[in-house]
């Protein structure tokens, strides 16, 4: 996966290497390394203790196994949760990124979150400069990733989503007009047989490229309420359901007119009868150009080779923990 050839050369080489809107996320670059030595939910050497520290911390794991969270794990600003070198599965609950900035979450598994409103990764309110990379996420009672309430400048990359209904929500509801600030990049991800929300977007600007969405259960993307979705060189392979884009009209709290979102598709591949979807009323609204916000991104044409690569190299990876260098 070409965009990240260098990020595993040393422990902190991840910092600032995201593409897209989350590219300024440096995580715990300027803090000490914290070692998770127990899979206990709390206490000395636990992930929860490391995430709660007020100063920058680069968190690594000395143990593999299942970490059962009895309540949401609040992540404070300037943290890297780096699962390289081990295989850690988070269950029961998920991560909560609330009013924080500069957070990187890398190479973890999330599975089996239980309870009302339990998400794998909940990003709200007012969080920014976030990067979620190489995580496997499936089977939570609510969402897998929710980005709402003025959270912005976020990148989700090389993640694998499976066995789930509501995958990624961007923009809370029609009342939260402050979500017009939201900007998210999703790239090199694999959505495998999930039902809906790949993603669902209200208000925000979302750049999708080199993702593979296969055999969705309801729709591929949902463009609602002023959203702008730029879809470049993605692969949409239909199963029983053929429509890729669902357009939903809603009325923002400060307007009288109901509107849906807009999608611009460039270089996307539609397989097995996948249909882009019909826009209500016929004419598309304005969609941003990515170059307005960042100068470059690593994108290749949609192809069978890209499909195979995304099947093999998304989600948790059995890679060694890189060495710490000064």
N, C-alpha and C positions, 0 to 999 in steps of 0.2 A: 504494500500500500504506500505508494510514493510520497504522499504528503509528509510522512513522519519517519523518514529513514533515520533521522538523527536523534529522536527523542529518547531512545533507550541506551544511548552511548554512556550516559552518566545519570546518576539518580535525579538530579535537578534539571536535566536538559528538557524536561516537559514544560517548564515554566515559560509562559509567553509564546508557546509554539502552536497554540490553537489557530485554526484558520477562521475567518469570518468574524462575526460580531463578538465572539468571546475571546478574541485574539490577545487582549490585554490581561487575561487571567494569569497571574503568577503564583497563585496559591501561597504556600508557606515558604517561598523561596528564601526569605531573609531570616528564617528562624531555625532553631535546632531540629535534629531528627528525633522524633518520638517513636518508641518501639511499643507496639501493641503486643503484650506478652500473655494475654488471657482472652478467652472468648466470653468472659462474663459480661453481663449487660452494663455493669458500672463498677467503679472502684479503681484501685491502683493498677496501672498497666492496661486499662480497658480503652476501647475506641471512644467511648463516651467521655472519659476523662480527657483524652487528647483533644477532642473536638471542642471541649468547653473552655480550653485555655484562652485567655484574652490576647496573647501575643501570637505572632506568626509561628506555625509549627508544620514540619514536613512529617507526616505520619506514615510509617511502614509497619508491616506485620511480621512478627517472628513465628506466628502460628497459622495453621490452616484449619478450616472446619466451618461449622455453622454458628453464627452469632445471632441469637434470638433476642430481639428488642421488644421489651414489654411496653414501651412508649416511644413516641417519635424522638429521634436523636437529633438534637439541635446542634448545628454546625456554626461556629462563630467565624468571623472574617479571617482571611489570610491563613487558610488551611489547605494542605494537599492530603487527600486520603488516597494513598498509593498502594494498590493491591498487587503490584508486580512481585513475583517471587513466591507467592503463596496462592491458595485457592480459598477465598473467604466468601461464604454465602450469608447474606443478611436476610432474615425472615422475621415474621411477626409484626414488624412495623417498618418504618423507613427513615430516610434522612429529611430533615427540615432545614432549609436554608432561608432564614428569616432576617431581614434587615442586615444582610451581610454582603461582603464584596471579596473578590479575589479568592475563589474556591475552585479547586480541581479535584475531581473524583475519577479515579482511573482503575480499571481492571478488577471490578468486583462483580459478584452475582447477587441479584435481588430476586427472591422467590418466596411466595407463600405469605404475603402480607394480609393480615386478617383484621377486620373491624370496619365500622362505618367511617368513611372519609380517610381511609388509610392508603396513602400513595407510596410508591417506592422512593421517589425524590420529589418533594414539594418545595417549589421555589416561590416564596412570597412572604411578606410584601417588600417592595423596594430593594430587592437584591440585584447585584450587577457584577459583571466580569466573572462569569461562571463557565467552567468547561467540564462536561461529562464525556469521558472517553473510554472506549473498550469495555463497556459494561454489558452484562447479560441480564435482561429484565423480563419477568413473566409472572403471571398468576398472583396479582394483588386484587383485593376486594374493590378498590376504586381505580385510580389511574396509575400509570407507571411513572410518567413525568408530567407534573403540572407547573406551568409558568404563568403567573397571574399577579395582579395588584402592583403594577408599575415595576416589575422585575424585567431587566433588559440586559443587552450585551452578553448573550449566552450562545455557546456552541455545543452541540451534541454530535459526536463523531464516532464512527466505527462501533456502534452499539447494535446489539441483537435483541429484537423484541419478539416474543412468541407466547402462545397459550394465554391470550388476554383479550378483553373486550375493548375498554377505553384506553388507548395507548398514550397519546400526548395531547394535552389541552394547553392552548396558548390564548390567554385572554379569558377572564373569569365569566363575565356576563354583561348584558347590555347596559347595566347601571355604571360599571367601572370605566367611565370614559377616559380616566387617566391612563388606561392601558394602551392608548394611542402611541405611547412612547416605546412600546415593546419592540425589540429587534432580536431575532433568533436565526442562527444558521444550523441546519441539520444536513450532514453529509456522510457518505460512505457508511450508511446504516442499512440493516436488513430487517424488514418487517415480514415475518414468516407466519402466514395464516392467522394473523390477528384480525379483529373484527372491524374496528373503526378508529378514527382520529390518528391519521398518519401524516400530519397532525390535523386537529380542528383548530381554526384560528378565528379570533375576533380582534379587530382593531390593529393588530400588530403587523410588522413587516417580517416575512419569513423567507429565507433563501434555502432552497433544497437543491442539492446536486449530488449525483453519483450514488443515490440510494436505490435499493431494490425492494419493491413492495410486491408480495406474492400472495395470491389466494386470499384476499381480504373478504370479510364476512358481510359487510354492509356497504362501505365505500372506501376509496383511497384517502383523498383529502376532503376536508370541509372548509369552504371559504364563506365566512359569515361576517356581516357587520363591519364594513370598511377595511377588511383585511386585504393585504397585498402579498401574494405568494408568487415568488419567482422559482419556477421548476425547470432545472437545467440538467439534461443528460441523465435523467433518472430512468429506471426500468419498472414498468407497471405490468405485471403478469397476472391476468385475471383467472379466477376459478369460476364458481357458479355466478357470482356477481361481476358485472362487466363495467359498471360506471366508475371511473376514477375520481372525478370531482363532483362533490355534492355542494350546491349553492343554497344557502339558507339565509332568508331575509329576516332581519330584526331591526328594532328601532332603538337607537342610542338614547340615553336619558336626556340629552340636550338638543334633540332634533325631533321633528314631527314625521319625517319620512323614513319608511323602512328601506333598508339597503342590504345587499349581500356583499361578499368580497369579490376580489378579482384575482385571476390566475393567468400568468403568462408562461406558456410551455415552449421551451427551446431545446431541441435535440433529444427530447424524451422518446423512449422506446415503448410501444404499446403492443403487448403480446397476448395470445390466446383470446382474441376478441375484445380486449380492453378498449373502452370508449372514453374519450376525454370528459364528456359530460356537457350538458346544454346549459347555457347561461340564461337565467330569466330575463326577459326583455330584449335579449339579443346582443347588446353592445357591452364590451368589457370596459371596466374602469381603468384607471391608471395603475400601473405596477412599477415600483422603483427599479432603478438599475443598481446592481451591486457595486459598480465602480463609484457610485456616489459616496460609498462608505468605506470601502477598502480596495487597495489597488490590484490585488491578485489573489487567486485561489487555485489549488491543484485539482483540475478537472480533466477527465478524459471522456471520449465519446462513449455513449451507452453501447454495450456489446455483450456477447456471450462470455467473453473472457472476464469482463467486469462482474457479471453475475457469479461466476465461479469463485472469483476472488472474494466477493462479499460473503458468500456462503462459508468460505474457509477462514476468513480473517476478521470477522466481526465478533463482538462480545468478548467475554473473558478469554485470555490467552495464557497458555503455559509458557511464560517467558521468565527468565531469571531476573531477580532484583538487580538493577544496575549498581555499580560501585559508586560510592560517594567520593567526589573529587573536590579539592579545594579550589 
